[in-house]
Amino acid sequence: MPTLPMAAPPSEAPVKPSGDNDSPDIDTLKHRVSESDRAAFEKLFRQLSPRIFRFVRGMLSSDATAYDITQDTFAKLWDIRATLDDVDTLEPYLFQMARHRVYNRKRDERTRRDNEALLADALHPESSASPESELDAELLRDLFDQWIGELPPRQREALTLRRTQEMSHKAIAEIMDIAPSTVNNHIVRALEHLRNRLREHRPDLLP
C-alpha cells in the first residue's frame, strides 16, 4: 500500500519534509509532537498511518472511508497533542482511536440505512425488499471478505489485527482491552466460522 499523503493539521499549512534521514523512536516523536513540533508529527504520521489504514480497511469495505478515518484519527491526535505525554504507549492508543471512529461510522451508517428503509416503507408500503445479489463463488477473496463481515465485531477486530498487522495476542489484547486468552478465543472462533463457510461453498479446498 502506498504511503498516505500528509494531512495538514486543521487551519495550518502543510508541513514540508525535513529531508533528514534520522528515524527517532515513537516515544521521542510523541514527546516532540506534544510540544507542537509539526515536523515530528509528519514523521509520526508517515511511520504509523499505513498500519492504521490497513487496520481500518480490514474492518470496512471502502478504501476511501478507511482513508478518511485514518486522516481523521491523526487530525484528532494533533488536536490533543498537549496530552500525549500522559499516554504510555502511542501505537495501541492510536489503534483505539481509529477503532472508535470505525464503530461510530458504522453506527451512523446503520442509522441512515434504517431511516431510509423506514421512509421507503412509508412511501411504498406494498413494495418488498429487493433480494440481495448473489455472490460470485469463483471470487474466493470476495467470499472471504463477506464471511469476515459476518463475524461478531470483536472476533472481526481480533482477526483483522492478527491478519493485517501480524500482532501478537498480547499486543491485540492491549488494543482491545481484553485478556490475551480472550483474544485467542476470538481468533479461534473466527477461523472456525471461516472454515465452516469455506466447507459449504468450496469443500474441494479443504483437506
C-alpha positions as CSV (number, residue, x, y, z in Angstrom):
1,M,0.0,0.0,0.0
2,P,1.4,3.4,-0.9
3,T,2.1,5.8,1.9
4,L,-0.8,8.1,2.5
5,P,-0.1,11.8,1.8
6,M,0.4,14.1,4.7
7,A,-2.7,15.8,6.0
8,A,-2.0,19.2,7.5
9,P,-3.4,19.9,11.0
10,P,-6.6,22.0,10.8
11,S,-6.2,25.6,9.8
12,E,-2.4,25.2,9.3
13,A,-0.2,24.9,6.2
14,P,1.2,21.6,5.1
15,V,4.4,20.5,6.7
16,K,7.4,20.3,4.4
17,P,9.6,17.2,4.9
18,S,12.8,18.0,6.8
19,G,14.9,16.0,4.4
20,D,16.9,14.3,7.2
21,N,17.4,10.6,7.4
22,D,17.2,10.1,11.1
23,S,14.3,7.9,12.5
24,P,13.5,8.9,16.0
25,D,11.7,6.3,18.0
26,I,8.0,6.6,18.6
27,D,8.3,7.9,22.2
28,T,10.7,10.6,21.1
29,L,8.3,11.7,18.3
30,K,5.4,11.6,20.7
31,H,7.1,13.9,23.1
32,R,8.1,16.3,20.3
33,V,4.5,16.3,19.0
34,S,3.3,17.1,22.5
35,E,5.4,20.3,22.2
36,S,3.7,21.2,18.8
37,D,6.6,20.0,16.7
38,R,4.9,19.7,13.3
39,A,7.9,18.1,11.6
40,A,7.8,15.3,14.3
41,F,4.1,15.0,13.6
42,E,4.7,14.4,10.0
43,K,7.3,11.7,10.7
44,L,4.9,10.1,13.2
45,F,2.2,10.2,10.5
46,R,4.4,8.6,7.9
47,Q,5.6,5.9,10.2
48,L,2.2,4.8,11.6
49,S,-0.5,5.8,9.2
50,P,0.0,2.8,6.8
51,R,-0.6,0.4,9.7
52,I,-3.7,2.4,10.9
53,F,-5.0,2.4,7.4
54,R,-4.6,-1.4,6.9
55,F,-6.3,-1.9,10.3
56,V,-9.3,0.3,9.4
57,R,-9.5,-1.1,5.9
58,G,-9.8,-4.6,7.3
59,M,-12.9,-3.6,9.3
60,L,-14.5,-1.7,6.4
61,S,-15.4,-2.2,2.7
62,S,-14.2,1.1,1.3
63,D,-10.7,2.4,0.7
64,A,-12.0,6.0,0.7
65,T,-13.7,5.6,4.1
66,A,-10.6,3.9,5.6
67,Y,-8.5,6.8,4.2
68,D,-10.9,9.4,5.8
69,I,-10.9,7.7,9.1
70,T,-7.1,7.4,9.1
71,Q,-6.8,11.1,8.4
72,D,-9.3,12.0,11.0
73,T,-7.5,9.9,13.6
74,F,-4.3,11.8,13.1
75,A,-6.0,15.1,12.9
76,K,-7.5,14.4,16.3
77,L,-4.1,13.3,17.6
78,W,-2.7,16.7,16.6
79,D,-5.7,18.4,18.4
80,I,-4.9,16.6,21.6
81,R,-1.1,16.8,21.3
82,A,-0.7,18.6,24.6
83,T,-1.9,15.5,26.4
84,L,0.3,13.0,24.7
85,D,2.9,12.8,27.5
86,D,0.2,11.2,29.6
87,V,-0.1,8.4,27.0
88,D,2.0,5.4,28.0
89,T,2.2,3.6,24.6
90,L,1.2,5.6,21.5
91,E,0.5,2.8,19.0
92,P,-2.2,1.0,20.9
93,Y,-3.7,4.4,21.7
94,L,-3.9,5.3,18.0
95,F,-5.4,1.9,17.2
96,Q,-8.1,2.5,19.8
97,M,-8.8,6.0,18.4
98,A,-9.2,4.5,14.9
99,R,-11.4,1.7,16.2
100,H,-13.8,4.1,17.9
101,R,-14.1,6.0,14.7
102,V,-14.9,2.9,12.7
103,Y,-17.6,1.9,15.2
104,N,-19.0,5.4,15.1
105,R,-19.1,5.4,11.3
106,K,-20.8,2.0,11.2
107,R,-23.4,3.2,13.7
108,D,-24.1,6.3,11.7
109,E,-24.4,4.2,8.5
110,R,-26.8,1.8,10.2
111,T,-28.9,4.6,11.4
112,R,-29.0,6.2,7.9
113,R,-30.0,2.8,6.3
114,D,-32.7,2.3,8.9
115,N,-34.1,5.7,8.4
116,E,-34.1,5.2,4.6
117,A,-35.8,1.9,5.0
118,L,-38.5,3.4,7.2
119,L,-39.0,6.2,4.7
120,A,-39.3,3.7,1.8
121,D,-41.8,1.6,3.7
122,A,-43.9,4.7,4.4
123,L,-43.9,5.8,0.8
124,H,-44.3,2.4,-0.8
125,P,-45.8,0.0,1.9
126,E,-46.7,-2.6,-0.7
127,S,-43.2,-3.0,-2.1
128,S,-41.0,-5.7,-0.8
129,A,-37.2,-5.6,-0.3
130,S,-35.2,-6.4,-3.3
131,P,-33.2,-9.7,-3.0
132,E,-29.5,-9.5,-2.3
133,S,-27.3,-10.0,-5.3
134,E,-25.7,-13.5,-5.4
135,L,-22.0,-13.8,-4.5
136,D,-19.7,-14.9,-7.3
137,A,-18.4,-18.3,-6.0
138,E,-15.3,-18.0,-8.2
139,L,-14.0,-14.9,-6.4
140,L,-12.7,-16.5,-3.3
141,R,-11.3,-13.3,-1.9
142,D,-14.7,-11.6,-2.2
143,L,-16.2,-14.6,-0.4
144,F,-13.8,-14.3,2.5
145,D,-14.5,-10.6,2.8
146,Q,-18.2,-11.4,3.0
147,W,-17.6,-14.1,5.6
148,I,-15.4,-11.9,7.7
149,G,-18.1,-9.3,7.6
150,E,-20.5,-11.9,9.2
151,L,-18.3,-12.2,12.3
152,P,-19.2,-10.6,15.6
153,P,-17.4,-7.2,15.8
154,R,-14.9,-8.4,18.5
155,Q,-14.0,-11.5,16.5
156,R,-13.6,-9.5,13.4
157,E,-11.4,-6.9,15.1
158,A,-9.1,-9.5,16.7
159,L,-8.8,-11.4,13.4
160,T,-8.1,-8.2,11.5
161,L,-5.3,-7.1,13.8
162,R,-3.8,-10.6,13.6
163,R,-4.2,-10.9,9.8
164,T,-3.3,-7.4,8.6
165,Q,-0.9,-6.3,11.4
166,E,0.6,-9.6,12.4
167,M,0.3,-8.6,16.0
168,S,0.9,-10.9,19.0
169,H,-2.1,-11.8,21.1
170,K,-0.6,-9.7,23.9
171,A,-0.5,-6.6,21.6
172,I,-4.0,-7.2,20.4
173,A,-5.2,-7.6,24.0
174,E,-3.8,-4.2,24.9
175,I,-5.6,-2.6,22.0
176,M,-8.9,-4.3,22.6
177,D,-8.6,-4.0,26.4
178,I,-9.2,-7.8,27.0
179,A,-7.1,-10.7,28.2
180,P,-4.8,-12.5,25.7
181,S,-6.7,-15.7,26.3
182,T,-9.9,-13.9,25.2
183,V,-8.1,-12.7,22.0
184,N,-7.2,-16.3,21.3
185,N,-10.8,-17.4,21.8
186,H,-12.0,-14.7,19.4
187,I,-9.5,-15.7,16.7
188,V,-10.2,-19.5,17.1
189,R,-13.9,-18.9,16.7
190,A,-13.4,-16.6,13.8
191,L,-11.3,-19.1,12.0
192,E,-13.7,-21.9,12.7
193,H,-16.5,-19.8,11.2
194,L,-14.4,-19.2,8.1
195,R,-13.6,-22.9,7.7
196,N,-17.3,-23.8,8.0
197,R,-18.3,-21.3,5.4
198,L,-15.5,-22.5,3.1
199,R,-16.7,-26.1,3.6
200,E,-20.2,-25.0,2.5
201,H,-19.0,-23.2,-0.7
202,R,-15.7,-24.8,-1.7
203,P,-15.2,-28.1,0.1
204,D,-12.6,-29.0,-2.5
205,L,-10.2,-26.6,-1.0
206,L,-10.2,-28.3,2.4
207,P,-8.0,-31.3,3.3
